[in-house]
């Protein structure tokens, strides 16, 4: 059976009891919702997309070839650079001789052909094109090897401790080369980053897309897209050494789940296990939004020596947790604030935090900010 891996402030009385839909997993203890879930694959994992909580796992830290799922890291790096402004999806990329010679799943790029970055990203994320991955790596980093270095740096930054990349496509290594390795847990971490980007989900949810002016059609390698409600990504993988693999995600009614399946013996088994994992998640858990960025708190905080006697408060960010259906009224969401602060107070200053707990377990926290600026009162006003 699978098991899961492992001053002074006044707490105010603003505690709200919530309906809980999750028995949170403790390190080394079995996932109760999944006690009867037996999987025939090499490794598997189910993760809540909002909190990152592991809801089910099987050999989740065992190293395994990710095959074409390495392209997920290519996508993450590219889109980070797009957001930073150092890359544009409209910029042209010229296909090199090296890219044109790559085999396996491809869009048959020819040396000297020019495509936009977005066209090639679609080829990667929809059709799993190895040649497009090489063309992008060379254009972005100067060489495939330099891009692989970026991939490994990003993996380390994300805490993907089971992962080492040697390629940008995931093909079996040639003579003198080494196999890409990752794990179900690491791939879920990577997937959780990708689902935060609407553009990536736009690509990974596309079933078909014309390419090269309609001379070629990109066909999504994820055949579960049209078979499971809410599925919108992310990436499949297969080589003989890896078996049939997938990092999948689906969203229903505000709840997002991420499932990883490694080492399935057939495409049918991969589909069946992915469907079972995601169904387990949606049938057992729900994501509850406790706070949203900028949301005002009902209370105000006293301000000493200010032009106003108190200051408005707001949450700094969203806070969502996954909870289990039969755990009603056990999650407590409470704010922790000082009794007062002293002026001046600048808008956006962190004044406290709010914490969601289930028993002694902290589910999540969000900072509480000043919602306005309170200037210091004049000497005469403070005197009287």
Order of alpha helices (4+ residues) and beta strands (2+ residues): beta-beta-beta-beta-alpha-beta-alpha-beta-alpha-alpha-alpha-alpha-alpha-beta-beta-beta-beta-beta-alpha-beta-beta-beta-beta-beta-beta-beta-beta-alpha
